[in-house]
Amino acid sequence: MGLWQPMKEVHLIFTMALRNQPYIPLYVQDWLTDEKLRECSAASVGIYSFIICVMHKSEQYGIILLKQKDNQNENQVLNFAMKLSKHLPYPVQDIFDAVIELLDEEVLYMDGLCLCQKRMIKDNEISIKRSEAGYKGGKSTQFAKSNTQPKQQANTEDESANETETLIEDNTIKESFEKFWDLYDRKRDKDKTFKLWCKLNILERASIMVYVPKYKEAQPDKQFRRDPSTFINQKTWESEIIKPKDQSTWRDKLEN
C-alpha cells in the first residue's frame, strides 16, 4: 500500500463538510447551567434548539446569513424569522418572538446580516486551528517515515482525528472559496487569492458573500473591478458602495 493510500481512503470517506455531519456537539452541562438560556421562556428554548440545528447545517457554521432575497423588510429580526420559518415547524410570529428574546438575553447575537451563535463559531475556529496544526505535523511525520524505518505501525487516535478534521475543514474552506471565485467573476491570481481567503474568519467570508453581488451591480464591467486578491487585501467589503449616477440624467442636464 502506498504512503498516501490511507489518507486517500479517509478523504473519500470524509468529503462532507462539517454542516453535513449527522451529529452536533452538545455540551450538556453548559446547556443545563447556561444562565442566559435559563432566563428565556420554554417556547424560546424549544425554538432555539431548532435554530442551532439550522446553524449546524448552514454554509457558515454557527451562522445564519440573510441573502439579498431574504432581506425584504427594514426589521432584520423579522427577516430572520421569515427565513427560519421555512425550516422550523413554527409560525413566523412565534419564531420572531423567540429570536427577540434570545437576542435580548444574549443567547444569540446579530452581526450585520448574520445571526450568530458564539459557542458554535468559537468551536469551529478552534477545530480549524487544531486541524491545521495536526495536518502540518502529520505531513512532517509522513515525510520522515518515508525515509526511515517506521517504529510504529499507525498514528495515535488523536493524530488520526486531526487528519480527519483537517480534510473536512480544508474541504469546507475550498468549497466556500470556489463559490466566491465564481461569484466574483474576475479570475486573476487564484492561488494568491485562496491563501488570503484562508486567513479570513467565518464572519468576514460571510460578509464578502453578501457584499459581492452589490459590488458587481455597482460595477457590472468586470475589467473595472479590483482583482480578487486586492479586493480581499484591502478589505473592500467594508467600504460603502457608491452606485454610478444615471448617465441619461446627466445628458438631460447638459442639453438643458
Backbone as CSV, one residue per row, in Angstrom:
resi,resn,N_x,N_y,N_z,CA_x,CA_y,CA_z,C_x,C_y,C_z
1,MET,0.854,-1.203,0.000,0.000,0.000,0.000,0.885,1.245,0.000
2,GLY,0.615,2.224,-0.884,1.421,3.431,-0.973,1.329,4.261,0.287
3,LEU,2.261,5.197,0.416,2.349,6.008,1.623,1.080,6.821,1.865
4,TRP,0.504,7.371,0.770,-0.647,8.254,0.937,-1.981,7.533,0.742
5,GLN,-1.943,6.211,0.537,-3.179,5.486,0.315,-4.160,5.606,1.478
6,PRO,-3.711,5.460,2.749,-4.651,5.624,3.865,-5.300,7.003,3.877
7,MET,-4.505,8.042,3.548,-5.049,9.396,3.524,-6.099,9.536,2.436
8,LYS,-5.869,8.889,1.276,-6.838,8.948,0.186,-8.154,8.303,0.604
9,GLU,-8.058,7.188,1.315,-9.259,6.498,1.751,-10.041,7.338,2.738
10,VAL,-9.337,7.991,3.668,-10.007,8.876,4.634,-10.673,10.029,3.907
11,HIS,-9.983,10.557,2.885,-10.537,11.686,2.146,-11.846,11.303,1.451
12,LEU,-11.892,10.095,0.898,-13.107,9.644,0.235,-14.262,9.512,1.210
13,ILE,-13.953,9.091,2.445,-14.990,8.895,3.453,-15.476,10.221,4.015
14,PHE,-14.560,11.186,4.202,-14.906,12.431,4.877,-14.879,13.621,3.926
15,THR,-15.496,13.476,2.759,-15.585,14.603,1.837,-16.706,15.558,2.225
16,MET,-17.608,15.133,3.131,-18.695,16.011,3.563,-18.159,17.137,4.437
17,ALA,-18.746,18.309,4.279,-18.387,19.432,5.132,-18.961,19.226,6.523
18,LEU,-18.509,20.051,7.481,-18.979,19.929,8.862,-20.496,19.988,8.952
19,ARG,-21.081,20.865,8.143,-22.526,21.040,8.239,-23.301,19.814,7.777
20,ASN,-22.656,18.899,7.071,-23.342,17.704,6.584,-23.204,16.515,7.525
21,GLN,-22.492,16.705,8.632,-22.371,15.619,9.594,-23.714,15.398,10.290
22,PRO,-24.067,14.158,10.597,-25.387,13.868,11.167,-25.490,14.137,12.660
23,TYR,-24.478,14.723,13.247,-24.492,14.985,14.686,-24.041,16.413,14.947
24,ILE,-24.333,16.892,16.149,-23.929,18.232,16.549,-23.393,18.163,17.972
25,PRO,-22.257,18.813,18.268,-21.737,18.797,19.641,-22.721,19.483,20.592
26,LEU,-23.094,18.798,21.632,-23.993,19.378,22.634,-23.342,19.223,24.009
27,TYR,-22.952,20.338,24.597,-22.330,20.317,25.904,-23.437,20.338,26.953
28,VAL,-23.784,19.168,27.428,-24.968,19.005,28.277,-24.905,19.885,29.511
29,GLN,-23.772,19.889,30.196,-23.652,20.684,31.416,-23.805,22.167,31.128
30,ASP,-23.196,22.620,30.035,-23.339,24.026,29.649,-24.789,24.364,29.350
31,TRP,-25.458,23.461,28.656,-26.862,23.691,28.302,-27.731,23.811,29.553
32,LEU,-27.493,22.918,30.521,-28.315,22.895,31.729,-28.029,24.060,32.662
33,THR,-26.803,24.585,32.613,-26.413,25.628,33.563,-26.265,27.008,32.928
34,ASP,-26.581,27.121,31.655,-26.461,28.399,30.950,-27.461,29.403,31.535
35,GLU,-26.940,30.389,32.281,-27.819,31.351,32.951,-28.619,32.186,31.955
36,LYS,-28.011,32.534,30.830,-28.713,33.341,29.834,-29.873,32.557,29.226
37,LEU,-29.619,31.288,28.921,-30.670,30.460,28.331,-31.786,30.200,29.326
38,ARG,-31.435,30.086,30.608,-32.438,29.818,31.639,-33.370,31.009,31.849
39,GLU,-32.968,32.186,31.420,-33.813,33.372,31.527,-34.886,33.395,30.434
40,CYS,-34.725,32.531,29.425,-35.671,32.511,28.307,-36.858,31.610,28.613
41,SER,-37.953,31.878,27.937,-39.153,31.068,28.111,-38.956,29.683,27.518
42,ALA,-39.813,28.764,27.944,-39.736,27.396,27.422,-39.953,27.384,25.907
43,ALA,-40.841,28.232,25.421,-41.116,28.300,23.986,-39.877,28.745,23.210
44,SER,-39.178,29.750,23.748,-37.977,30.242,23.070,-36.866,29.205,23.090
45,VAL,-36.724,28.482,24.200,-35.700,27.435,24.295,-35.985,26.331,23.275
46,GLY,-37.258,25.979,23.133,-37.623,24.954,22.156,-37.294,25.376,20.737
47,ILE,-37.607,26.617,20.392,-37.300,27.131,19.060,-35.798,27.261,18.869
48,TYR,-35.106,27.644,19.935,-33.643,27.774,19.891,-32.976,26.444,19.521
49,SER,-33.498,25.342,20.042,-32.914,24.036,19.733,-33.003,23.743,18.240
50,PHE,-34.068,24.207,17.603,-34.200,24.034,16.156,-33.251,24.988,15.413
51,ILE,-33.103,26.200,15.953,-32.245,27.198,15.297,-30.800,26.716,15.235
52,ILE,-30.286,26.130,16.328,-28.895,25.679,16.303,-28.721,24.486,15.358
53,CYS,-29.782,23.734,15.144,-29.704,22.661,14.144,-29.567,23.252,12.744
54,VAL,-30.316,24.323,12.485,-30.189,25.006,11.194,-28.791,25.596,11.048
55,MET,-28.272,26.179,12.140,-26.924,26.747,12.107,-25.867,25.675,11.855
56,HIS,-26.123,24.488,12.361,-25.206,23.367,12.143,-25.150,22.990,10.662
57,LYS,-26.266,23.181,9.963,-26.333,22.836,8.547,-25.995,24.018,7.642
58,SER,-25.792,25.191,8.246,-25.535,26.386,7.440,-24.190,26.320,6.750
59,GLU,-24.089,27.053,5.658,-22.829,27.094,4.907,-21.698,27.634,5.777
60,GLN,-21.980,28.683,6.543,-21.014,29.203,7.511,-21.439,28.684,8.881
61,TYR,-20.652,27.794,9.442,-21.035,27.068,10.646,-21.329,28.016,11.803
62,GLY,-22.511,27.835,12.424,-22.895,28.663,13.566,-23.495,29.998,13.176
63,ILE,-23.747,30.192,11.873,-24.230,31.486,11.385,-25.383,31.270,10.411
64,ILE,-26.415,32.093,10.558,-27.477,32.136,9.562,-27.346,33.471,8.841
65,LEU,-27.154,33.409,7.552,-26.894,34.602,6.752,-28.127,35.003,5.954
66,LEU,-28.463,36.280,6.032,-29.551,36.812,5.212,-29.005,37.134,3.823
67,LYS,-29.507,36.452,2.825,-29.128,36.768,1.457,-30.014,37.897,0.951
68,GLN,-29.683,38.388,-0.227,-30.412,39.537,-0.754,-31.907,39.254,-0.867
69,LYS,-32.254,38.037,-1.270,-33.669,37.703,-1.435,-34.402,37.618,-0.092
70,ASP,-33.645,37.411,1.008,-34.259,37.315,2.335,-34.446,38.677,2.986
71,ASN,-33.722,39.666,2.484,-33.680,40.976,3.133,-34.794,41.872,2.577
72,GLN,-36.030,41.545,2.925,-37.196,42.193,2.335,-37.802,43.282,3.222
73,ASN,-37.499,43.257,4.511,-38.106,44.211,5.449,-37.036,45.021,6.164
74,GLU,-37.426,46.188,6.656,-36.482,47.006,7.419,-36.128,46.337,8.740
75,ASN,-37.042,45.558,9.277,-36.814,44.860,10.543,-36.041,43.573,10.265
76,GLN,-34.766,43.542,10.649,-33.925,42.391,10.351,-34.369,41.139,11.096
77,VAL,-34.858,41.317,12.312,-35.317,40.151,13.077,-36.484,39.483,12.362
78,LEU,-37.354,40.294,11.805,-38.475,39.751,11.035,-37.975,38.991,9.813
79,ASN,-36.942,39.523,9.183,-36.365,38.824,8.030,-35.801,37.459,8.431
80,PHE,-35.130,37.417,9.576,-34.607,36.133,10.063,-35.752,35.178,10.397
81,ALA,-36.797,35.704,11.027,-37.936,34.856,11.395,-38.599,34.261,10.159
82,MET,-38.742,35.069,9.121,-39.360,34.585,7.887,-38.483,33.540,7.208
83,LYS,-37.178,33.759,7.241,-36.255,32.781,6.656,-36.294,31.466,7.445
84,LEU,-36.285,31.565,8.769,-36.283,30.372,9.612,-37.604,29.605,9.534
85,SER,-38.686,30.321,9.254,-39.996,29.656,9.198,-40.058,28.607,8.090
86,LYS,-39.163,28.714,7.123,-39.113,27.732,6.039,-38.511,26.407,6.511
87,HIS,-37.804,26.466,7.658,-37.108,25.275,8.151,-37.651,24.775,9.486
88,LEU,-38.396,25.624,10.195,-38.873,25.282,11.525,-40.388,25.038,11.520
89,PRO,-40.854,24.138,12.367,-42.298,23.842,12.417,-43.052,24.820,13.318
90,TYR,-42.774,26.109,13.140,-43.429,27.137,13.947,-43.856,28.292,13.044
91,PRO,-44.905,29.016,13.421,-45.309,30.197,12.642,-44.300,31.327,12.810
92,VAL,-44.322,32.246,11.870,-43.360,33.352,11.854,-43.403,34.150,13.154
93,GLN,-44.600,34.439,13.673,-44.731,35.257,14.872,-44.040,34.602,16.063
94,ASP,-44.210,33.286,16.227,-43.568,32.578,17.341,-42.046,32.639,17.220
95,ILE,-41.550,32.453,15.999,-40.098,32.499,15.774,-39.582,33.904,16.031
96,PHE,-40.329,34.910,15.562,-39.945,36.314,15.769,-39.825,36.612,17.262
97,ASP,-40.830,36.228,18.038,-40.819,36.481,19.483,-39.640,35.760,20.151
98,ALA,-39.362,34.530,19.704,-38.269,33.752,20.299,-36.920,34.382,19.994
99,VAL,-36.716,34.799,18.750,-35.435,35.408,18.368,-35.219,36.711,19.128
100,ILE,-36.271,37.503,19.278,-36.168,38.742,20.057,-35.687,38.430,21.479
101,GLU,-36.297,37.427,22.107,-35.923,37.075,23.474,-34.499,36.521,23.538
102,LEU,-34.129,35.689,22.580,-32.787,35.104,22.552,-31.726,36.174,22.331
103,LEU,-32.058,37.194,21.561,-31.138,38.317,21.363,-31.049,39.168,22.624
104,ASP,-32.197,39.413,23.258,-32.219,40.224,24.482,-31.395,39.574,25.595
105,GLU,-31.452,38.252,25.669,-30.721,37.532,26.714,-29.301,37.168,26.279
106,GLU,-28.911,37.601,25.061,-27.560,37.391,24.528,-27.224,35.910,24.328
107,VAL,-28.246,35.119,24.096,-28.012,33.722,23.725,-27.541,33.673,22.270
108,LEU,-28.127,34.532,21.457,-27.698,34.749,20.076,-27.299,36.214,19.939
109,TYR,-26.590,36.530,18.860,-26.311,37.933,18.577,-26.327,38.154,17.073
110,MET,-26.563,39.412,16.697,-26.596,39.775,15.281,-25.351,40.565,14.922
111,ASP,-24.795,40.256,13.759,-23.647,40.994,13.228,-23.967,41.316,11.769
112,GLY,-24.513,42.503,11.543,-24.920,42.859,10.193,-26.065,41.973,9.720
113,LEU,-25.809,41.241,8.651,-26.807,40.344,8.078,-26.669,38.922,8.586
114,CYS,-25.945,38.756,9.686,-25.706,37.415,10.226,-26.328,37.255,11.609
115,LEU,-27.006,36.136,11.816,-27.491,35.740,13.139,-26.527,34.668,13.633
116,CYS,-25.906,34.890,14.786,-24.750,34.090,15.188,-24.935,33.433,16.550
117,GLN,-24.286,32.273,16.697,-24.195,31.574,17.980,-22.716,31.504,18.349
118,LYS,-22.339,32.248,19.381,-20.930,32.456,19.702,-20.173,31.161,19.939
119,ARG,-20.762,30.233,20.703,-20.056,28.992,21.050,-19.774,28.141,19.811
120,MET,-20.740,28.060,18.906,-20.555,27.261,17.702,-19.449,27.838,16.816
121,ILE,-19.436,29.167,16.686,-18.402,29.815,15.878,-17.022,29.595,16.493
122,LYS,-16.943,29.758,17.809,-15.665,29.583,18.501,-15.172,28.141,18.371
123,ASP,-16.061,27.180,18.575,-15.679,25.768,18.464,-15.175,25.448,17.062
124,ASN,-15.826,26.033,16.073,-15.421,25.775,14.693,-14.044,26.353,14.411
125,GLU,-13.782,27.567,14.919,-12.470,28.190,14.716,-11.368,27.389,15.411
126,ILE,-11.652,26.889,16.623,-10.680,26.067,17.340,-10.408,24.783,16.567
127,SER,-11.477,24.196,16.038,-11.339,22.959,15.273,-10.457,23.173,14.050
128,ILE,-10.646,24.307,13.371,-9.835,24.608,12.188,-8.370,24.766,12.564
129,LYS,-8.099,25.505,13.660,-6.713,25.712,14.091,-6.054,24.388,14.469
130,ARG,-6.780,23.545,15.192,-6.235,22.243,15.567,-5.972,21.382,14.335
131,SER,-6.879,21.471,13.386,-6.738,20.683,12.170,-5.520,21.126,11.376
132,GLU,-5.342,22.464,11.284,-4.186,22.976,10.555,-2.891,22.533,11.213
133,ALA,-2.850,22.603,12.553,-1.652,22.171,13.274,-1.431,20.675,13.101
134,GLY,-2.499,19.901,13.196,-2.380,18.457,13.039,-1.965,18.062,11.649
135,TYR,-2.469,18.809,10.644,-2.139,18.498,9.250,-0.662,18.732,8.982
136,LYS,-0.125,19.876,9.473,1.302,20.161,9.275,2.162,19.111,9.962
137,GLY,1.757,18.767,11.202,2.509,17.738,11.923,2.419,16.389,11.246
138,GLY,1.211,16.082,10.733,1.016,14.809,10.054,1.839,14.700,8.798
139,LYS,1.939,15.803,8.035,2.726,15.789,6.810,4.206,15.583,7.114
140,SER,4.719,16.243,8.170,6.120,16.076,8.549,6.393,14.640,8.963
141,THR,5.472,14.072,9.727,5.640,12.695,10.174,5.645,11.727,9.003
142,GLN,4.742,11.949,8.052,4.675,11.078,6.885,5.964,11.158,6.082
143,PHE,6.534,12.362,5.934,7.766,12.537,5.179,8.922,11.829,5.863
144,ALA,8.982,11.970,7.200,10.064,11.325,7.948,9.969,9.806,7.839
145,LYS,8.755,9.281,7.910,8.575,7.834,7.857,8.920,7.280,6.482
146,SER,8.813,8.105,5.443,9.135,7.627,4.109,10.638,7.461,3.906
147,ASN,11.441,8.071,4.791,12.899,7.997,4.669,13.548,7.152,5.751
148,THR,12.798,6.706,6.722,13.339,5.873,7.798,12.408,4.713,8.053
149,GLN,12.908,3.704,8.736,12.081,2.561,9.097,11.072,2.986,10.155
150,PRO,9.807,2.721,9.940,8.801,3.099,10.946,8.970,2.307,12.220
151,LYS,8.823,3.016,13.342,8.906,2.350,14.644,7.528,1.947,15.152
152,GLN,6.499,2.550,14.541,5.137,2.190,14.939,4.335,1.922,13.680
153,GLN,3.326,1.095,13.786,2.546,0.736,12.614,1.503,1.781,12.259
154,ALA,1.041,2.551,13.200,-0.031,3.504,12.911,0.098,4.737,13.788
155,ASN,-0.566,5.800,13.380,-0.612,7.004,14.208,-1.512,6.761,15.403
156,THR,-1.413,7.622,16.380,-2.303,7.524,17.528,-3.699,7.947,17.096
157,GLU,-4.700,7.691,17.952,-6.070,8.072,17.623,-6.201,9.582,17.472
158,ASP,-5.444,10.346,18.287,-5.515,11.800,18.193,-5.002,12.292,16.850
159,GLU,-3.885,11.711,16.368,-3.335,12.117,15.087,-4.306,11.817,13.958
160,SER,-4.942,10.663,14.028,-5.914,10.289,13.005,-7.104,11.247,13.020
161,ALA,-7.535,11.613,14.222,-8.662,12.548,14.337,-8.295,13.904,13.746
162,ASN,-7.049,14.353,14.003,-6.606,15.629,13.458,-6.598,15.602,11.940
163,GLU,-6.104,14.502,11.371,-6.066,14.380,9.921,-7.474,14.403,9.342
164,THR,-8.400,13.725,10.022,-9.784,13.685,9.554,-10.411,15.068,9.604
165,GLU,-10.213,15.787,10.723,-10.762,17.133,10.857,-10.199,18.063,9.794
166,THR,-8.887,17.895,9.505,-8.245,18.737,8.509,-8.871,18.549,7.140
167,LEU,-9.095,17.303,6.779,-9.689,17.019,5.471,-11.074,17.635,5.351
168,ILE,-11.838,17.574,6.430,-13.183,18.147,6.425,-13.111,19.667,6.333
169,GLU,-12.271,20.294,7.176,-12.182,21.749,7.206,-11.589,22.294,5.921
170,ASP,-10.547,21.616,5.380,-9.965,22.045,4.117,-11.014,22.034,3.020
171,ASN,-11.848,21.004,3.040,-12.908,20.896,2.034,-13.913,22.028,2.178
172,THR,-14.241,22.406,3.434,-15.193,23.489,3.676,-14.647,24.819,3.172
173,ILE,-13.388,25.116,3.480,-12.776,26.374,3.053,-12.665,26.432,1.533
174,LYS,-12.235,25.331,0.920,-12.108,25.298,-0.538,-13.469,25.477,-1.200
175,GLU,-14.484,24.857,-0.620,-15.831,24.948,-1.175,-16.339,26.384,-1.123
176,SER,-16.145,27.064,0.010,-16.608,28.452,0.134,-15.810,29.367,-0.788
177,PHE,-14.502,29.065,-0.958,-13.677,29.888,-1.847,-14.130,29.750,-3.295
178,GLU,-14.426,28.535,-3.721,-14.863,28.321,-5.103,-16.157,29.080,-5.384
179,LYS,-17.042,29.144,-4.390,-18.278,29.897,-4.566,-17.977,31.385,-4.714
180,PHE,-17.038,31.890,-3.897,-16.628,33.291,-4.015,-15.980,33.535,-5.375
181,TRP,-15.102,32.630,-5.788,-14.349,32.787,-7.041,-15.301,32.884,-8.234
182,ASP,-16.296,32.023,-8.263,-17.259,32.033,-9.360,-18.174,33.256,-9.287
183,LEU,-18.549,33.639,-8.063,-19.442,34.784,-7.888,-18.744,36.082,-8.270
184,TYR,-17.490,36.253,-7.864,-16.760,37.498,-8.119,-16.496,37.684,-9.614
185,ASP,-16.128,36.580,-10.268,-16.035,36.547,-11.736,-15.001,37.514,-12.314
186,ARG,-13.883,37.636,-11.643,-12.700,38.289,-12.244,-11.522,37.396,-11.875
187,LYS,-11.213,36.481,-12.731,-10.361,35.343,-12.381,-8.880,35.652,-12.617
188,ARG,-8.269,36.206,-11.571,-6.838,36.508,-11.595,-6.199,36.087,-10.278
189,ASP,-4.978,35.531,-10.375,-4.189,35.159,-9.192,-4.984,34.279,-8.223
190,LYS,-5.477,33.157,-8.727,-6.328,32.303,-7.910,-5.592,31.762,-6.685
191,ASP,-4.354,31.305,-6.857,-3.591,30.747,-5.726,-3.363,31.803,-4.649
192,LYS,-2.982,32.998,-5.073,-2.746,34.088,-4.118,-4.037,34.454,-3.394
193,THR,-5.135,34.496,-4.149,-6.427,34.848,-3.561,-6.879,33.792,-2.565
194,PHE,-6.646,32.522,-2.892,-7.046,31.436,-1.989,-6.289,31.518,-0.661
195,LYS,-5.006,31.840,-0.716,-4.225,31.970,0.524,-4.788,33.085,1.404
196,LEU,-5.200,34.181,0.770,-5.806,35.282,1.523,-7.163,34.874,2.088
197,TRP,-7.929,34.112,1.303,-9.252,33.628,1.746,-9.108,32.754,2.986
198,CYS,-8.074,31.940,3.038,-7.854,31.039,4.176,-7.582,31.805,5.469
199,LYS,-7.072,33.029,5.348,-6.746,33.823,6.531,-7.957,34.548,7.105
200,LEU,-9.048,34.590,6.336,-10.251,35.276,6.797,-10.981,34.431,7.834
201,ASN,-11.705,35.098,8.725,-12.545,34.339,9.646,-13.925,34.116,9.023
202,ILE,-14.751,33.377,9.707,-16.039,32.984,9.154,-16.932,34.183,8.869
203,LEU,-16.977,35.148,9.775,-17.835,36.313,9.584,-17.372,37.155,8.396
204,GLU,-16.051,37.263,8.208,-15.529,38.020,7.073,-15.932,37.365,5.756
205,ARG,-15.838,36.037,5.706,-16.233,35.337,4.474,-17.723,35.534,4.197
206,ALA,-18.520,35.447,5.258,-19.968,35.632,5.086,-20.281,37.048,4.611
207,SER,-19.595,38.035,5.182,-19.823,39.428,4.792,-19.456,39.661,3.332
208,ILE,-18.383,39.020,2.897,-17.949,39.161,1.496,-19.015,38.622,0.555
209,MET,-19.587,37.462,0.894,-20.572,36.846,0.016,-21.843,37.695,-0.096
210,VAL,-22.128,38.483,0.933,-23.274,39.400,0.873,-22.917,40.640,0.055
211,TYR,-21.668,41.096,0.190,-21.226,42.350,-0.428,-21.030,42.225,-1.935
212,VAL,-20.484,41.096,-2.387,-20.072,40.950,-3.785,-21.206,41.201,-4.780
213,PRO,-22.417,40.638,-4.612,-23.472,40.923,-5.593,-23.767,42.422,-5.730
214,LYS,-23.732,43.149,-4.608,-23.981,44.591,-4.648,-22.823,45.315,-5.338
215,TYR,-21.602,44.832,-5.087,-20.408,45.405,-5.714,-20.459,45.215,-7.227
216,LYS,-20.882,44.027,-7.660,-20.986,43.736,-9.086,-22.091,44.572,-9.740
217,GLU,-23.158,44.792,-9.009,-24.252,45.610,-9.539,-23.787,47.047,-9.756
218,ALA,-22.950,47.545,-8.825,-22.432,48.899,-8.948,-21.345,48.997,-10.007
219,GLN,-20.651,47.877,-10.249,-19.575,47.838,-11.242,-19.754,46.602,-12.119
220,PRO,-20.716,46.634,-13.042,-21.031,45.446,-13.840,-19.927,45.032,-14.811
221,ASP,-19.092,45.984,-15.226,-17.999,45.648,-16.148,-16.826,45.098,-15.355
222,LYS,-16.564,43.807,-15.490,-15.560,43.147,-14.652,-14.157,43.723,-14.815
223,GLN,-13.854,44.325,-15.964,-12.494,44.849,-16.167,-12.190,46.025,-15.243
224,PHE,-13.237,46.641,-14.713,-13.030,47.768,-13.813,-13.131,47.379,-12.335
225,ARG,-13.410,46.101,-12.080,-13.408,45.642,-10.692,-11.970,45.408,-10.223
226,ARG,-11.784,45.466,-8.927,-10.469,45.152,-8.380,-10.171,43.669,-8.567
227,ASP,-8.880,43.355,-8.700,-8.509,41.943,-8.713,-8.974,41.317,-7.406
228,PRO,-9.388,40.052,-7.412,-9.924,39.444,-6.188,-8.942,39.473,-5.009
229,SER,-7.649,39.323,-5.299,-6.663,39.375,-4.205,-6.601,40.780,-3.603
230,THR,-6.698,41.778,-4.458,-6.711,43.175,-3.980,-7.990,43.456,-3.203
231,PHE,-9.103,42.926,-3.692,-10.396,43.077,-3.019,-10.307,42.593,-1.571
232,ILE,-9.679,41.435,-1.367,-9.565,40.877,-0.018,-8.522,41.625,0.797
233,ASN,-7.373,41.892,0.184,-6.277,42.546,0.891,-6.690,43.902,1.439
234,GLN,-7.452,44.638,0.674,-7.851,45.994,1.067,-9.185,46.027,1.816
235,LYS,-9.709,44.833,2.151,-10.980,44.743,2.893,-12.068,45.595,2.234
236,THR,-12.189,45.423,0.928,-13.129,46.232,0.153,-14.557,46.089,0.649
237,TRP,-14.901,44.918,1.160,-16.292,44.691,1.592,-16.701,45.569,2.762
238,GLU,-15.740,46.237,3.396,-16.059,47.142,4.497,-16.325,48.565,3.998
239,SER,-16.159,48.769,2.692,-16.334,50.105,2.120,-17.766,50.313,1.629
240,GLU,-18.190,51.550,1.632,-19.520,51.892,1.114,-19.537,51.729,-0.401
241,ILE,-20.625,51.180,-0.914,-20.786,51.053,-2.357,-21.464,52.308,-2.887
242,ILE,-20.788,52.969,-3.803,-21.346,54.167,-4.421,-21.758,53.809,-5.838
243,LYS,-23.055,53.783,-6.083,-23.555,53.404,-7.398,-23.345,54.545,-8.388
244,PRO,-23.013,54.190,-9.629,-22.832,55.238,-10.649,-24.123,56.002,-10.907
245,LYS,-23.969,57.268,-11.181,-25.152,58.092,-11.417,-25.757,57.757,-12.779
246,ASP,-27.031,58.047,-12.913,-27.763,57.793,-14.146,-27.225,58.702,-15.251
247,GLN,-26.587,58.121,-16.254,-25.971,58.904,-17.315,-26.996,59.704,-18.120
248,SER,-28.180,59.146,-18.288,-29.202,59.841,-19.054,-29.595,61.154,-18.374
249,THR,-29.576,61.162,-17.049,-29.903,62.380,-16.312,-28.871,63.469,-16.570
250,TRP,-27.603,63.039,-16.602,-26.537,63.990,-16.884,-26.657,64.550,-18.305
251,ARG,-27.018,63.709,-19.255,-27.187,64.179,-20.634,-28.321,65.223,-20.717
252,ASP,-29.391,64.884,-19.982,-30.509,65.826,-19.969,-30.082,67.194,-19.429
253,LYS,-29.247,67.142,-18.367,-28.782,68.406,-17.778,-27.924,69.188,-18.759
254,LEU,-27.075,68.463,-19.507,-26.196,69.123,-20.469,-27.010,69.753,-21.604
255,GLU,-28.049,69.020,-22.027,-28.882,69.546,-23.106,-29.651,70.779,-22.671
256,ASN,-30.006,70.786,-21.377,-30.750,71.939,-20.871,-29.829,73.114,-20.582
